[in-house]
Amino acid sequence: MTFITVHRAARQEVASARAGVLLSNLGTPDGTGYAAVRRYLAEFLSDRRIIEASPLIWKPILYGPVLTFRPRRSGEAYHRIWHHDRDESPLRTYTRNQAAGLAERLAADGVPVAWGMRYGRPSIRQGVHDLVRQGCDRILLAPLYPQYSATTTATANDQAFRALMRMRNQPAIRTLPPFADHPAYIAALARSITARLQTLDFRPQMIVASFHGLPKVYVEKGDSYQAECERTIAALRQAMGYDGQMMPLTFQSRFGPAKWLEPYTAPFIESLPARGITRIAVITPGFIADCIETLDEIGNEAGAAFVKAGGEELALIPCLNDSPDAIDLLETLVREELQGWVPQPGQEKAIDAP
């Protein structure tokens, strides 16, 4: 009898509390013009999680040649993929829609969902305060990165913790772990890729998996990102019945003179026509939503280079974006982490049983 009383008290405590979810992603400039892109890049490239070099060395480079020339080139790339009808980037559109879709799924449980960007607007700080204003005393921080890296997951959580440092009454916090080979993620990827391949008017000879790159020294210092990318691709190959020859692993988006994780996506793709591989598809399973790195770097730049090298067809397979598979995945991941804060289906019946 005492056992049941304790659990009823716990159930009442959960019912009186309110949990909220904060989805976060990398970020985006407010526009494609020079000033907007410069502001965004200045914030992004000033993050010590991103650039670990001494500020005494890096800041003159950043505020010299980098922020003088790169905003114009990046602005042109953003312009090519910009949602001009909404005047915003695809990443902002998809992240907002993901939050809205997840909010619908959690509405019956009274769990609000906010969203924020590590760099740019709306900020992660805004998201934290939005949930607190709605009465949340428990918040699940959910960075939307399948594979962990200090340059992505950690810096997103850092930004939320900075907001909490200024709050007198802090909510309790949980963080969503990476989901590199979570069965729900792999299943969603496999379904999405299969469905897209069926729409193509050609059969790819190879499906190249391109993950965002990372300096090798970061991995040598202990960042688990490379290992988690390998776990993702190993699980995806198994789910789809492919081997490493049919679905190779590559890394994109090098920056600066340092050695990054290899093989590099661009030269790998450009080398394929010489080997007789002229029709390929490219997937980007390190991204939960399409952004400049997928749509422009792969869809435009890598596609053009592939054709120039003698390739015939390059199909970019979209990320999960705001598809039903994406919302299903987010609901699965979030509900797993909300256990104990939000009653699970059937929980109350089990607790009330004599």
C-alpha positions in Angstrom: 0.0 0.0 0.0 2.9 2.4 0.8 4.4 1.6 -2.6 1.2 2.7 -4.4 0.9 5.9 -2.3 4.5 7.0 -3.2 3.8 6.5 -6.9 0.5 8.4 -6.7 2.4 11.3 -5.1 4.9 11.2 -7.9 2.2 11.2 -10.5 0.6 14.3 -8.9 4.0 16.0 -8.9 4.5 15.3 -12.6 0.9 16.6 -13.3 1.5 19.9 -11.5 4.8 20.5 -13.3 5.1 21.6 -16.9 7.7 20.4 -19.3 8.7 22.1 -22.5 10.9 21.3 -25.5 13.4 23.6 -27.1 14.5 22.6 -30.6 17.7 24.2 -31.8 19.7 24.3 -35.0 22.8 26.0 -36.3 21.4 29.3 -37.6 21.0 31.5 -40.5 21.5 35.1 -41.6 18.4 37.4 -41.7 19.0 38.1 -45.3 21.4 37.6 -48.2 22.9 41.0 -48.3 26.5 41.8 -47.2 25.7 43.3 -43.8 23.3 40.5 -42.8 25.6 37.8 -43.8 28.6 39.5 -42.2 26.7 39.8 -38.8 25.9 36.1 -39.0 29.5 35.0 -39.9 31.0 37.2 -37.2 28.9 35.5 -34.5 29.4 32.0 -35.9 33.2 32.4 -36.5 33.7 34.0 -33.1 32.5 30.9 -31.2 35.5 29.3 -29.5 33.8 25.9 -30.0 34.0 26.5 -33.7 37.5 28.1 -34.0 39.8 26.9 -31.2 42.8 28.9 -32.3 44.0 31.6 -30.0 41.9 34.8 -30.3 45.1 36.8 -30.6 45.8 34.9 -33.8 42.3 34.4 -35.1 40.6 37.7 -34.5 42.8 39.8 -36.8 42.2 37.2 -39.5 38.5 37.1 -38.9 38.0 40.8 -38.8 40.4 41.3 -41.7 40.2 39.1 -44.8 37.5 36.7 -43.7 34.7 39.2 -42.8 35.8 41.5 -45.7 35.5 38.9 -48.5 33.5 35.9 -47.3 30.2 37.7 -46.7 29.8 38.5 -50.4 30.5 35.0 -51.5 28.3 33.4 -48.9 25.6 35.9 -49.6 25.5 34.8 -53.3 25.2 31.2 -52.1 22.4 32.0 -49.7 20.6 33.9 -52.5 20.6 30.8 -54.7 18.8 28.7 -52.1 16.8 31.4 -50.4 13.0 31.1 -49.9 12.3 34.4 -51.6 8.6 34.2 -51.1 9.1 34.1 -47.4 12.3 36.0 -47.3 14.1 33.5 -45.2 16.5 30.5 -45.5 15.2 26.9 -45.9 16.8 26.0 -42.5 14.6 28.6 -40.7 11.5 27.4 -42.6 12.1 23.8 -41.8 13.1 24.3 -38.2 9.9 26.4 -37.6 7.8 23.7 -39.3 9.4 20.9 -37.3 8.6 22.8 -34.1 5.0 23.4 -35.1 4.6 19.7 -36.1 6.0 18.5 -32.9 3.9 20.9 -30.9 0.8 19.4 -32.4 1.9 15.9 -31.4 2.6 17.0 -27.8 -0.4 19.4 -27.4 -2.6 16.8 -25.6 0.2 16.3 -23.0 0.4 20.1 -22.4 4.0 20.2 -23.6 4.8 23.5 -25.5 7.6 23.5 -28.1 9.9 26.4 -28.9 12.7 26.7 -31.4 15.9 28.8 -31.6 19.1 29.1 -33.5 22.6 29.0 -32.1 23.6 31.9 -34.4 21.1 34.4 -35.6 17.4 34.8 -34.8 15.3 33.6 -33.1 18.0 32.9 -30.5 18.2 29.9 -28.1 17.9 32.5 -25.3 14.6 33.6 -26.7 13.4 30.0 -26.8 14.3 29.4 -23.2 12.5 32.5 -22.0 9.5 31.7 -24.2 9.1 28.4 -22.5 9.6 29.8 -19.0 6.9 32.5 -19.7 4.6 29.6 -20.6 5.1 28.2 -17.1 7.6 25.5 -17.9 9.8 24.5 -15.0 11.4 21.6 -16.9 12.9 22.0 -20.3 14.3 19.4 -22.7 17.1 21.0 -24.8 17.0 19.3 -28.2 19.8 20.2 -30.6 18.9 18.8 -34.0 22.2 17.1 -34.7 22.2 13.3 -35.2 25.9 13.0 -34.5 27.5 14.7 -31.5 30.3 17.3 -31.9 31.5 20.0 -29.6 31.1 22.3 -32.6 27.3 21.6 -32.8 25.5 19.9 -30.0 27.8 21.3 -27.2 27.8 24.9 -28.4 24.0 24.8 -28.7 23.6 23.6 -25.1 26.3 26.1 -24.0 24.1 28.9 -25.3 21.1 27.7 -23.4 23.2 27.3 -20.2 24.4 30.9 -20.6 20.7 32.1 -20.6 20.1 30.0 -17.5 23.0 31.6 -15.7 21.2 34.9 -15.7 17.9 33.5 -14.3 17.1 33.5 -10.6 14.6 30.7 -10.9 16.1 28.2 -13.3 14.0 25.4 -14.8 15.3 21.8 -14.5 17.1 20.8 -17.7 17.6 17.7 -19.7 19.5 17.5 -23.0 18.7 15.3 -26.0 21.5 12.8 -26.7 22.8 12.3 -30.2 20.8 9.8 -32.3 23.4 8.7 -34.8 22.2 5.1 -35.2 18.9 5.4 -33.3 16.5 2.8 -35.0 13.9 5.5 -35.6 16.4 7.8 -37.4 17.8 5.0 -39.5 14.4 3.8 -40.5 13.3 7.3 -41.4 16.4 7.9 -43.5 16.0 4.6 -45.3 12.3 5.3 -46.1 13.1 8.8 -47.3 16.0 7.7 -49.5 14.1 4.8 -51.0 11.1 6.9 -51.8 13.2 9.6 -53.5 15.2 7.0 -55.5 12.0 5.7 -56.9 11.2 9.1 -58.4 14.4 9.4 -60.3 14.5 8.8 -64.1 17.9 7.1 -63.8 19.4 4.4 -61.5 22.4 5.7 -59.5 25.6 3.7 -59.8 26.6 5.0 -56.3 25.0 6.7 -53.4 27.5 9.0 -51.8 27.0 9.9 -48.1 28.4 13.4 -47.3 28.7 14.5 -43.7 29.9 17.9 -42.6 33.6 18.0 -42.1 35.6 18.6 -38.9 39.3 19.4 -38.3 41.2 16.2 -37.6 42.7 17.8 -34.5 39.3 18.1 -32.9 38.8 14.3 -33.2 42.3 13.8 -31.8 41.4 15.8 -28.8 38.4 13.6 -28.1 35.4 14.7 -30.2 33.3 11.7 -31.0 31.9 13.1 -34.2 33.8 10.9 -36.7 32.9 7.7 -34.8 29.2 8.7 -34.7 29.2 9.4 -38.5 30.6 5.9 -39.0 27.9 4.5 -36.8 25.2 6.2 -38.9 26.5 5.0 -42.2 27.1 1.5 -41.0 23.5 1.3 -39.7 22.1 2.8 -42.9 24.0 0.5 -45.1 22.7 -2.5 -43.2 19.1 -1.2 -43.3 19.3 -0.6 -47.1 21.4 -3.6 -48.1 24.3 -1.6 -49.4 28.1 -2.0 -48.8 30.8 0.6 -48.6 31.4 0.6 -52.4 27.8 1.4 -53.1 27.4 3.9 -50.2 30.8 5.5 -49.4 31.3 7.9 -46.5 32.8 11.4 -47.3 33.1 14.8 -45.5 32.4 18.2 -46.9 32.8 21.9 -46.0 36.5 22.3 -45.4 37.6 25.7 -44.1 41.2 27.0 -43.6 44.6 25.3 -44.1 44.2 22.6 -41.4 43.7 18.9 -42.2 40.0 17.9 -42.0 38.3 14.5 -41.9 38.7 12.6 -45.1 37.9 11.6 -47.8 36.8 15.1 -48.9 33.4 15.0 -50.7 34.1 17.4 -53.6 37.3 15.8 -55.0 35.8 12.3 -54.4 32.7 13.1 -56.4 34.8 14.8 -59.2 37.0 11.7 -59.5 34.1 9.3 -60.2 33.5 9.9 -63.9 37.1 8.9 -64.6 36.2 5.5 -63.0 33.1 5.2 -65.2 30.6 6.3 -62.5 28.6 9.0 -64.2 25.2 8.7 -62.4 25.1 9.2 -58.7 22.9 10.3 -55.8 24.1 12.1 -52.8 22.7 11.9 -49.3 23.5 14.1 -46.3 22.6 12.1 -43.1 24.5 14.5 -40.8 21.8 17.1 -41.4 18.2 16.9 -40.2 17.1 19.7 -42.5 18.3 21.1 -45.8 20.5 24.2 -45.6 23.3 26.0 -47.5 25.7 23.1 -47.0 23.3 20.6 -48.7 21.4 22.7 -51.2 24.2 24.9 -52.5 27.5 23.1 -51.6 26.2 19.8 -52.8 23.2 20.5 -55.0 24.8 23.4 -56.9 28.6 23.4 -56.5 29.3 19.7 -56.3 26.7 19.0 -59.0 28.3 21.4 -61.4 31.8 20.1 -60.7 30.6 16.5 -61.3 29.2 17.4 -64.7 32.3 19.3 -65.6 34.4 16.3 -64.8 32.3 14.1 -67.2 29.4 13.1 -64.9 25.9 12.9 -66.4 23.5 12.9 -63.4 23.8 13.9 -59.8 20.6 13.7 -57.7 20.6 15.4 -54.2 18.4 13.4 -51.9 16.6 15.8 -49.6 17.0 15.7 -45.8 14.0 14.7 -43.7 13.0 18.4 -43.4 9.4 18.9 -42.2 8.1 15.6 -43.6 5.9 13.3 -41.6 8.9 11.0 -41.1 10.8 14.0 -39.6 7.9 14.8 -37.1 7.5 11.1 -36.3 11.3 10.9 -35.5 11.2 14.0 -33.3 8.2 12.8 -31.4 9.9 9.4 -30.8 13.2 11.0 -29.6 11.5 13.6 -27.4 9.0 11.3 -25.8 11.9 9.0 -24.8 13.7 11.8 -23.0 10.5 13.2 -21.4 9.8 10.0 -19.5 9.3 10.8 -15.8 8.3 14.4 -16.7 5.4 13.5 -18.9 3.2 10.5 -18.2 3.6 7.9 -20.9 0.6 6.1 -22.5 -0.7 3.5 -20.0 1.4 4.8 -17.1 -1.5 6.1 -14.9 -3.4 2.8 -15.3 -0.4 0.9 -14.2 0.2 3.1 -11.2 -3.5 2.9 -10.1 -3.6 -0.9 -10.2 -4.0 -2.5 -6.8 
